[in-house]
Amino acid sequence: MPEIAEVARIVHFLRLHLVGKTIKKVNAIDDNNVFGKAGTTGQEFAAALTGKKVVDAGSQGKYFWFALP
């Protein structure tokens, strides 16, 4: 599990290098352990993210996230 300072560093990096950019390509292996509980597939996940623009990044405790429109 990462430390909070490590997560803060990643969020800072994401804000500098990812926010404002468009996702051109996504590779998502179809893994039932990852996507099965959400009721989707790797291909559907990749299709949903491709072409989206990253508008924000942040953290909550030891987790980081980025927002898409």
Buried (B, 14 or more C-beta within 10 A) or exposed (E): EEEEEEBEEEBEEBBEEEBEEEBEEBEBEBEEEBBEEEEBBBEBBBEEBEEBEBEBBEBEEEEBEBEEE
